[in-house]
Amino acid sequence: MWSCTTQSVLTNQKIRRKVHRISPLSSNHNTLPLDSTANKSSLSTGISMAQSEKAEEILEKPHLTEEQAGQLVETLYGLKVTSLKPLDSYDDLNFYVKVDGPAAWAHGYTLKVMNGTDSKNGDLIEAQNQMMTFLADRGFPVPRIVPNLQGADMSLEQLLKKDNGSTSHNIVRLLTYLPGTVYHNVPVTKRLAYDAGAFLAKIHEALRDFSHPALHRPEFVWSLKCLPSLENYLHCLKEERHKDINKEIIQAFREKVLSRMDDLPQGVMHGDFNDLNVLVEEDPVTPSEYRVCGLLDYGDAIVNPYVFDLAIALMYFMSVVKDPITFGGHLVAGFESVRPLTPAEWDVLYYCVVARASQSYVLGRYTASIHPQNTEYLMVTAGSVWKFIDMWWQTPKEEIYKQWRDIQKSVGTQSD
């Protein structure tokens, strides 16, 4: 659904930054979103996921004052803005908006003005909108799209660039803001890891009935199917051992995973199930524990083997704990409590986890090479990703799986 209007606002250009996000030591449960469709409130290990298909793609990031953003909400949506706050974002412009009126969403809204590059792919954005609506209609806690006065899910606005007075076209959306805090900001427990795994599996089960042609993204650089393309960026690695290990990972992925694609259950998946996109809340029965209460950021949604989504989740969730294999085992146990993995999925999971870590590491180093001003913090986080790769690649698959099977038996015994 589309509507087109014209607004005079400002934008500029910048190169897409697939940058690492470093985890802060603070734990502010009420911070506002970072580069997401709702709450993404802190920096974390990994590289920011976004929608442009190629790592080197050029962005046209919009520019909008708070006053102009408020006018946009009132003009497009007919809502009376009472407060508006800019939200940190690498690629788009996001604002947290509160409005007045009897039908107002109590928790507020997120206004998203997308960069000019991603705005050219309207079919993909529409697919993400439909995916969120599909899940919300089935009771999942996800942001809902707010229709504008034309009844459309989004509008393509003609905006004035800041640099030379020319115009660009930017997609504008309004989404409901979800309450809760991101998983990253709360004490990590085995129970919460289990809950996250179960939640992901339920998402997969629901999405079996959803499809959209725009979610077939064969050139999306963050798709694990595209892992061999990392060979184009290995020249950015100065350490020969790091080059050699990443070459081993890529080759193993070719042989062990890509050769078995037809054996793996596939469908639409979230693509970025990490500790900044999962919202949690205190468990009302056990206040010292948390439970999953929301899922954000659908920019990496794609049709791929479901096991890729589990691997992505494992890599990110394991990278922020001191005992990664144990916590990974509890996440897998939670997943399998909803949908057991097939033998083929078990065969490839080990390689998929390290493949995602390899993507994060290599593309992070590439980002540092083309954005030297970000080198310091990129290299700090790349170091932590490398530690995970080194640990995982040196630990035999059978040893990890044995620990995970023991955890599943233990969890199963406790629930009997």
N, C-alpha and C positions, 0 to 999 in steps of 0.2 A: 504494500500500500504506500502510495507516494503523494505528496503535495509539494509544489514548488512555489517559493516566494523569494523576495529579494530584500536583503538587509545590507546596510553599509557598516561593516566592521573591519577589523584589521587582522592580518595574518603575516607570517614570515616563513622562510624556508630553513630547514636544517636537515642534516643527514640523519637517517634512522639510527638510533643507538640501541643496539641489543646489549644493554649494560648489565653487569652483575649488581645485585642488590645486597648490601652488607647488613647483617643482623645487628641492631642496636642492643644495648644492654638493658634499656628501660623496658617497662611492661605497662604501658598506658592503654588500658582497655577501652578507652573512649575516643581514641584518635580517629581522624577521618580518612577517607579513601586515598589510595595512591594508584593512579592509572588503572582503574577498573570500572565496571558498570555499577558498582556500589561501594562497599567498604573494603579498601585494601590499605591497611594503616601503617605499615612499617616497611623497612628494608630487610631483605632476607637473602640467604645464599641462593645463587642461581642467576639466570639471565631473564630479564623482563621479556615476556612473550607478547607479541603483537601480531597484527594481521598481514602486513606486507609480506609477500611471498619470498622475497630474497633479502639476504643480509645486507647487501650494499644499496638497497633501494633508497631513493631520495624522498624525504618527507616535506610536505608543505604544512607546517604546523600553524594552526589558526591563532589569532590574537584577539582578545575580547576583554573590554573593561567590565568591572562588576556592574556598572550601570547599564551597559549594553546587554549583558547577559540577562539581567532582570527584565529589560524591555523585551528581549527575545521570548522569555517565558510567558510574559503577559500577552504579547502579540500572538504567539503561536498557540498557546494553550488556554488563554483566557483566565489565568490564575493570578490572584493578587499576592505578589511577593512581599513577605514580611522580613525576611533575612536571606542573605546569599553570601556564601563563602567559597573562595577559590580552593580547589583541591590540587595537590601535587600530581603532575602527570608528565610522562616523558614525551608522549606522542600527540595527545589530544588536549582539549581544554575541558576540564570537569569542574562543576560547581555544586556544592551542597545547598539546596534550596528549601526554605520553609515558606509555606503559603497559608493564607487565611481563607476560610470558607467551610461550609458544613460537610462537604465531600472530601476535604483534604486528608491525605494519608498522614497518619499521626507521626510517623517517623521522618517525614520529609521526603525529598526527591533528589536525584542526581541528574543534572543537566549535562549532557555530553555533546560537545561540538568536535566532531572528528577531523583529523588532519586531511588535507586535500588529497593525499595519495590513497589512503584507504577509502575515502569517500567516492573514489572512482569505481569501487567494486560494490555497487549497491545490492547486487544479488546476494553477495556473501553476508552483508549486514542484515538483509531481510531474513536470510536463513537463520542467523543467530537470534533475531527477534522471535521467529517462529519456534525455535528450539526452547527459548525461555518460556514462551507462552504455553507450549506443549507441556513442559514440566510443571509449571505453576498450576495449570488446569488439573493436573493429577496429584496435587497436594504437596509438591516439593517446595521447600522454602527457597525461592529464587526471585530475583528482581522481576517485576512486571513492567511491560511497556505501557506508557500512558499515551493514549491517542491524542492527537492535536485537534484543533477546532475543525479541521477538515476530515477528521475520522481516520487519519493516517498514522502509522506507527512511527514515521520519521519524515522529515522534510529535507530537501536539498536546497540549501541557502546559498545565494550568490553573495560572497563576502569580499570586501575590499582588502587587498594586501597592504601591508605596512610599508614595504620598501619602495614600490614604484607606482602605486596607484592602480595597478591592474587588479583583476578580480579572480577569485577561485570559487569553487563550489564545495561546500562542506555539509555533510550530513549532520542533522541535529536530532537528538532523541531526548526524551525525559523518561526516567525509570524510577520506580519506587526504591527508596533507600531501606535496606534491611537492618534491623537491630541486631546486636551481638558484637562480639569481638573476634578478631582473627585468631586462628589456631596458634599462630606464631607467638602470640602475646600471653599465653597461659601456660601453666606448668604441664609439661607433656607426661602423660601416664600411659601405661599399657592398655588400660581400659579405653582411653580416648583414641588411641591408635586402632584398636579393634573396631570402635564405633565408626571411625573414618573409613575403614575398609568396607564395612557393611553398607555404609551410605553410598560409596562409589558403586558397589555391585548393584544396589537398588536403582541407581541412576541408569546403569547399563541395561538392566532388565526393562525399565520403562522405555528407553530409547530404541529398543528393538522395533517398536511400532512407529518410529519417526524417521523420515528421510527428507533430503533436499538435495537437488543436483549440484548446488553451489558448494556443498561441503565435500565434494570430491576435489581435492587440492593437490594435484600431482607434483607441483613445484614448490610447495610450502617448505621453506628451509628447516622449520622445526618439526616436520613430520619425520618420524623415525625411518620411514621408507626412504627418505632422502639422506640417510646417514653417509652413504658413499661420497656424497658431494663434499664432505668434510676434507677429503683429500685435496681440494682446491685451496684450503686454508692452512694446511699443515706447515707451510713455509713460515708461518708466524711463530712457530714453536722453536725456541733457541736451543733447548735441551734435546740432545739426540735420543736419550732414553725416553723422553716424553713423546717424541715423534714415533719411535719404534712401537711403544705400547699402544698408542692411538691407531697406528697402522694395523696392529694385531687385532684390536677391537673391531675395526671396520671390516677386516677380512673375516673374522669370526662371525660377525653379523651377517655378512653376505652368505656364508656357508651354512650357518645354523638357523638363520631366521628368514632371510629373503627367499631362500630356496623352499621354504615351507609355508608360504603365504596362503596357499589354497587350503591348508589344514587348519587355519586359525579362524575362529568365529569373528566376524567383522560387522561393523555398523557405525552409526554416529557416536562419537565419544567427545568428552569435554576437552581433553587435550592439554589441560594445565591445572590439574588437581593438586595444588600445592598448599603449603601452610599459610600463604597469604590470601588464598582464594576460598578457603574453608572457614566459615563462621561457626563459633561455638557459644554456648551459654551455660551457666551453672545448672547442674542437675538439681531440680527441686527436691528430690528425695535424698540425694547425697550432695550437699552444697560444696564439699571439698573437691568434687569431681565435675567435669564438664562433658557436654554432649554436643554433637554437631547440630547446628540449627540453620545452616544456609550455605549456598554455593554461588560464587561470583565469577565474573569475567569469562565470557564465552568466545573471546577473540581467536582462540586456537581450536575451536570446534572443527572436527574433521571426520571423514569416514576412514577408519583404519581398524586393524585388529584390536579388540577390546583389551588384550593383554598389554598392548602398548600403553594404554591409559593407566593400568595398574602399575606398570614399570615406572612411568613418569611420577606417579604418586609416591611409590617406594623411594625413588631416588631423592626427591625433595624432602620427604618426611624423615628419612634416615639420616640425611645430611645435617640435621639440626639437633641430633641427640648424641649422647656420649656412647651409647651401646646400640649402634645402628641395626645390627643383625637381629637382636632381640626385639626391638620395636618394629622392625620390618616383619618379623614373624607374627606379631600380634595383628598388624594391619592385614596381612594375608589371611590369617585365621578369620578375621572379621569378614573379609571379602568372601571366603569360601563358606561361611555360615549362610550366605544368601545364594551363591552360585559357585559350585565347585569348578575349578579349572579343569580343562581337558588335558589328557596326556601331552598333546602337542604344545599346549600353552605352558605347561610345566617345563617342557624341554627347552623352550626359548626364553623364558622369563629372565633367567640369569643374565643372558646376553643383552636383553632389552634394557635392563636397569643400568648397566654400565655404558650402554650406547647413549642413553640420555645424558649421563654424566660427561661423556666424551663430547657431545654436542655443546654442553654448557661451557666446558673448558676451552675447546678449540675456538668456538665462535666468540668467547670472551676475550681470548688472546687476539683474535682478529680485530675485534672492536677496539682494543687498546692500541693496536698498530695504526689504525686510521683516526683515532681520537686520542692523541698523546696527552691531552689535558686531563683525561680521566684515568691515566695509566696507574697512578698510585693505588686508588681503591679497587680498580679492576684486578690488579695483580694480587692484592691481599686476598680477595675472594677467590680468585683462580687458584691460589695456593690451597685453600680449604677444599675446593672441588678436586684438586689433584690428590690430596690425601685420601679422599673417598675412593677415587679411581684406583689408586695404588693398593689400598686395603682390599677392595672388592676383587680386583683382578688377580691378586696373590692368594685369595682364599678360594679353595676348590668349590665348585658348584655343589658337589655332593655334601661337603661339610656344612654349607649354608642351609641346604635343603633338609639335612638331618636335624639341625637346630630348629628349623621351622616346623618340621613334623612333630618333634617333641613338644614344642609350644602348643600346637594344635591339639595334641593328646591331652596336655595339661589343662587347656582351656575347656576342652570337651568334658573332662572329668569334673571340673568345677561346676559346670552347668547342669550335670546330671542330678 
